[in-house]
Amino acid sequence: MATRLRKTRRLRGGRHMGWGQVGQHRASGHKGGLGITGMKKHHRSTMIKEDPNHYGHEPPAVPHQNIIKKWASVRDLDDLFTKFGKEEGGKKVVDLKSAGYEKLLGGGKITNGYSVKVQQFTASAEEKLKSVGGEIFQSISEEKITEA
């Protein structure tokens, strides 16, 4: 609709723009209160949108935070050796603990023997490493794990 045909155009000259005779839709009652009145009631959506820090603090922390753990598989040891590994006395040593990995899993195949320092490992990872001439050191006590 064209602007010139709207009802607003003919109401512009009147005192109340179609809101009756004596000041309807003009007084402070139509604001919903003064200041921060109604922030918990009828102005709640405005508060959430325009003043999210209204109460002066962040929302409470989640009681159980999501802890992210990094695990590596045996198949990844070649790549991890190029990033974090070093050769010490003819042995290829991969220190997964200092690289941020917590556990070594036994997925995949391995062809090279590595000396791996890690906090935890699975039985299949240990078996695969020993079959190609590698060894695992548990990084908690730095003691070599031997077969019992």
BALOMAR-937770 format. One line per 10 residues: number of its first residue (from 1); for each residue z negated, x negated, y negated of C-alpha. Coordinates in steps of 0.001 Angstrom, whole numbers, plus 524288, in hexadecimal, padded with zeros to 5 digits. Layout:
NUM = Z X Y ~ ...
% end
This chain:
1 = 80000 80000 80000 ~ 80338 7FB38 7F26E ~ 7F7CC 7F750 7E9DC ~ 7FBB4 800D3 7DF31 ~ 7FA52 80C44 7E8A3 ~ 7ECA0 80944 7ED50 ~ 7E122 811F2 7E9D3 ~ 7DA5F 8063D 7E38E ~ 7E45E 805D2 7D892 ~ 7E11F 81359 7D388
11 = 7D270 8116D 7D513 ~ 7D1FE 80506 7CCCB ~ 7CFE1 80C1E 7BFFC ~ 7C488 81487 7C4BA ~ 7B645 810C3 7C402 ~ 7B34D 8103A 7D26C ~ 7C007 80DEB 7D9E8 ~ 7BE1F 819D7 7E27F ~ 7AFB0 81820 7E57B ~ 7AAC6 8245A 7DED0
21 = 7A4C3 82749 7D1A8 ~ 79879 81F4E 7D003 ~ 799C8 81127 7D448 ~ 79B1D 81289 7E2F1 ~ 79ECD 8060C 7EA0F ~ 79A37 7FDEB 7DE8D ~ 78B85 7FBB0 7DF1D ~ 78449 7F0FF 7E65E ~ 781E5 7F9E4 7F1F3 ~ 78FD3 7F78A 7F61B
31 = 78DB4 7E8CE 7F6F3 ~ 78429 7EA20 80226 ~ 77912 7E3F3 7FA6E ~ 776BF 7D83B 7F1BA ~ 776F7 7C9F6 7F5DB ~ 77508 7C76F 80457 ~ 7710F 7D560 80760 ~ 77630 7DA58 81440 ~ 7799E 7CD26 81A40 ~ 77348 7D14F 82706
41 = 77887 7DF17 82654 ~ 7849F 7E448 81F80 ~ 7892F 7D72A 819E4 ~ 7878B 7CFC5 826AE ~ 7960A 7CDA2 8290F ~ 79788 7C853 81B34 ~ 78C46 7BEDB 81D8A ~ 791FA 7BA05 82A5A ~ 79F42 7B7F4 82418 ~ 79B80 7B243 816E4
51 = 78E22 7AC0A 81909 ~ 78C6C 7A7D9 8273E ~ 78118 79ECF 8238B ~ 779BF 7A9F4 81D08 ~ 76D04 7A784 82443 ~ 76CFC 798F2 8213C ~ 76E05 79357 82EEA ~ 7779C 791A9 839EB ~ 77711 79B18 84551 ~ 76DF5 796D6 85042
61 = 7732E 78CF4 859FF ~ 777BD 79167 8674A ~ 76C73 78EF1 870AD ~ 774F8 788E6 87B43 ~ 77EF6 77FBE 87586 ~ 78B63 77D21 87CFF ~ 78A2D 76F45 8821D ~ 79740 768EA 88497 ~ 797B8 75F17 88FA7 ~ 7A2BE 75573 891E8
71 = 7A6B5 752D8 89FD9 ~ 7B171 74A23 8A531 ~ 7B881 74A21 8B21F ~ 7BBF9 73E95 8BAA7 ~ 7CA6B 740C8 8B759 ~ 7C75F 73DC0 8A902 ~ 7C16E 7304E 8AB63 ~ 7CE37 72900 8A8D1 ~ 7CF5F 72F25 89B4E ~ 7C0EB 72D7A 89885
81 = 7C1B7 71F19 89C2E ~ 7CC5D 71CD9 89210 ~ 7C3E2 72363 887A8 ~ 7B607 71F45 88AEA ~ 7B6E9 71561 895EE ~ 7B5B4 7069A 8963D ~ 7B6D0 6FBEE 8A055 ~ 7AA7F 6F497 8A3B1 ~ 7AB14 6E9E2 8ADD5 ~ 7B768 6EEF1 8B445
91 = 7B240 6FCE2 8B52E ~ 7B789 7086A 8AD98 ~ 7ABC1 70EDE 8A745 ~ 7AC25 71C7E 8A15C ~ 79FD9 720A6 899FD ~ 7A0E2 72F7E 89981 ~ 79307 73136 8946B ~ 795CF 72A06 887B2 ~ 7A2DC 7313A 886A4 ~ 79B97 73E42 8866B
101 = 79E5D 742FD 89437 ~ 79305 7483C 89C29 ~ 798AE 74A2E 8A9AE ~ 7A382 744CC 8B250 ~ 7AA33 74ED9 8BAE8 ~ 7B217 74C25 8C72D ~ 7BECD 752FE 8C39F ~ 7CBCD 74C1A 8C5C7 ~ 7CFCB 73F53 8CC10 ~ 7CC93 73171 8C825
111 = 7D37A 724A7 8CB53 ~ 7CBCB 71A71 8C39C ~ 7BDBE 71692 8C628 ~ 7B4BD 717A7 8BA54 ~ 7A67D 714FE 8B7AC ~ 7A254 72179 8B0FF ~ 795E0 7236D 8A92E ~ 792B1 731E1 8A813 ~ 786B6 73A8B 8A762 ~ 78A7B 743E9 8B277
121 = 7951B 7446D 8BCC2 ~ 79925 74CA3 8C849 ~ 79942 7482A 8D663 ~ 7A80C 7494D 8D737 ~ 7A9B7 740AC 8CB30 ~ 7A0F7 73658 8D133 ~ 7A846 73718 8DE22 ~ 7B5AC 735AA 8D7C3 ~ 7B16F 72A20 8CF67 ~ 7AB6D 722ED 8DAF9
131 = 7B798 72538 8E34A ~ 7BFEF 71D69 8D99E ~ 7B5BE 712D0 8D777 ~ 7AEC9 71817 8CB82 ~ 7A07E 71A93 8C8C6 ~ 79803 723AA 8C0BC ~ 78C4C 71FEC 8B88A ~ 78348 72ABF 8B456 ~ 781B0 72890 8A5ED ~ 773AB 72D78 8A51A
141 = 76D97 72197 8ABAF ~ 779B3 718CF 8AC17 ~ 77722 71721 8BA90 ~ 7822E 716A3 8C45B ~ 78250 72232 8CD90 ~ 78323 71D9D 8DBAB ~ 78566 72566 8E7DE ~ 778E2 72943 8EECB
% end
